[in-house]
Amino acid sequence: MTAAYSRANPSPRYKELVSLYNKMHLEGESQRNRPPEKVYPGESLPVHALPIKVLIDATQSKTLLDYGAGKGLQYQWENMKLTDGRTVPGLKQFWGVDITCYDPAYPPFMKLPTGKFDGVVCTDVLEHCPESDLEWILGEIFGYANKFVYANIACHKAKAILPNGENAHATARHEDFWRPLIERVAARHPGVRYRFVLENKKQFLFLKKRFKTYVTG
């Protein structure tokens, strides 16, 4: 891993991946015959709604940045069933915060946010980033947060295939790779609470199975 790359100077690999994901957002995933609207709509976030709510309440947060929000449809879905059995009108109402979406590969959310936010959430994102750029990407995520960061990382290969035939998880590494990296970056932001969920394949399949009961409408 190198620290040579940055937001101002991302790696060629980072630029390549953003271009590939942009193509998938606009044209769909041809390898699995998935139309554009089914490609990264935001479905990875709702299973994390409750622990994020805990952090929002504990920090009395009012603003939130979804870093890598995909199409952001998770904030339009209604009648969402939570893991504790409750049904809520939607994520915005449940969390009670102002939400900003950012995704470098989806045109409506490509503009880099300015300022800071009480909390930053980043779900199903970091494993899609090249290893060479993770240091600055994590630093950027923590840099946007005044109070907390919540993220999940899949430590396994994806089902999704990029337009060039590669697996969509560019950095499918064991949790032993991720922990020191996260702790190193977090140490530079001592005032920010953080929670990272590192998922193995078994956990991932469990979450995906249960997700089907979380969102209706």
N, C-alpha and C positions, 0 to 999 in steps of 0.2 A: 504494500500500500504506500502511496506517496502523498505528501502534503503539497506537492507542486501545483495542483489544480485548485481552482477557486470558482466562485460565482462569476467573477470577471474573466476567468480563464478556465472554463471547464474542459475536460478531456475530449478528444475526438470521439471516444466511445460514448460519452454522455450525450453528445450532440446526435450521434447516430441513433441511440435508443429513443431519444425524444422524438426524432423524426419518424421512427418506426411506430411508436405509440400514437403519434398524431395520425398516421396513415390508418391505423386500426380504428381509432375513434371516428374517422370520417368514412371509412370504407367497410369496416367490419373485420372479422377474423376469418379469412378465407379457409384456413386450415381446418376449422371445425364448423364451417358454414354458419357462423354467427353474424347476424346483421349488426350494423353500427350501434343501434339502441341497446343491444345486449352486451356490448363491450365496455367493461368498467363503468357501470352505471352508478356505483357507490354502494353496492350490496355488502361489502366487507365491514362497513361501519356499525350497523344496528346491533350486532351481537355484542358490541362493546359499550352500548348505551349506558348501562347501569354503572360500571366502574368509572366512566367519564363523568357521569352525574355526581358521583361521590366526590371526585376531585373538584368539580365546579362548586359544589356546596361547601366543601371544606376550605376552599380558597376565596369564597364569595366572588367568584369570577362573573364578569358581565360581557366579555367579548371573547370570541373564539376564532382561531384560524384553522381551517381544515387544509392541511398541507398535502397535496396529492389527492384532491377530492374526486377525481374522475369526472363524470358528467354531473355530479352533485344531485342526482335524483333522490338520494337518501333523505333530502330535506323537503321533498314533495310527497313522499309516501305517507299515507294516513292509516289510522287504526293499527298502530304498531304494538304487537304483543311483546312484552319484556320477558327476560329470563325468570323473573319472580312471579310470572303469571298475570301481572297487570297489563292492561291495554291503555295506551296513551294516544292522543290525537296525532302526534308526530314528534320528531326529534327537537325541532325548534321550541315547541311548547313545553316539552318535557324538560329540556335543559334550561330554558329561560334566559338565553344569551343571544347576543347579536353574532351572526356567523358570516365569516368571509371565506370564500373558496379560492384555492389556488391550485392549478395543475398546469405544468409547463407544456403538456401535450394536447390539451383540449382548448380550442380557440377562445371560448367565452371566459375561461379562467386563466389564460396565459400571462396576463399582466402580473408582474411581481408585486406583492403587497408592500405598502409603506407603513411605517410606524410599528407599534408593538401591540400585542394582544395578551389578555390575561392568561389564556390557555391556548395550546397548540395540540391538535390531534393529527395523527399520521398513521393510517391503517392500510395495510396491503400495499406499501409503497417502497420501503427501503430495500427489500429484496429484489426489486426491479431496477435498482440503480447499480452502476458499475462500481466495483470495489475501489477503483482509483479515485472516486469522487466522494466516497461516503464520509470522509472526515469533514469536508466543507459543507456537505448537505446536512449532516447532523448538527454541525455548528450553526448553520442558518436556522434550523428548526428551533434549537434552544435560544438562539438570538432573538427570535420573534416573541418568545414567551416571557411575560412578567412573573407568572406564578407557577404554571405547571406545563408539563409535556406528557402526553399519553400516546403510545405507539404500539403496534404489534408488528412482528416480523416473522415471516414463514421461513423456517430453516430447511426447506426441501424444494424440489422441483415443482413447477406449476403444470396444470393441464393446458393452459393457453400456450400457443405457439406464435412467435412473431412472424411478420411477413417474409423475413429472410430465412425462416426455418428453424431458428434458434428457440430454445425454451425461454419463456417470458421472465423467469426468475434468473436474472443475470448474476446475482450473488446468492446462491443457495448454499449457505455455510452453516456449520454447527453452531450452537449457542456459545460454545467456547471461543469462537471467533468474535461474536457480537458483544459479549459482556465487557471485555476490556476496552473495546472501542467506545461503547456507550459511556462507560464510567470515566474514561479519559476526557471525553467531550463534556460530559455533565459537570466534571470537576471545575471547569472554567466558568460555570454558571451556578455558583453555590446557593443563590437565592431561589432557584427554580426547582420545584418538586418534579419528580419524574417516575413514570411507571411504564416499563416495556414488557410486553407479552411475547415470549419467544416460543413459537409453535413448531412442534414436530409434525410429521405426517399424520399420526393418529389423532392428535388434537385438532388439526386442520379439518380432517374429515368429519370429526364430531361436531365442530362448529358449523360447517357447511350443511350438515344434515339438520341441525337444530334451527338454522337460519330460516328454513322453509316455513317454520311456524311463527316467525317474528313479524313478517310484513304482509299486509293484505291491502288490496286497493291499488 
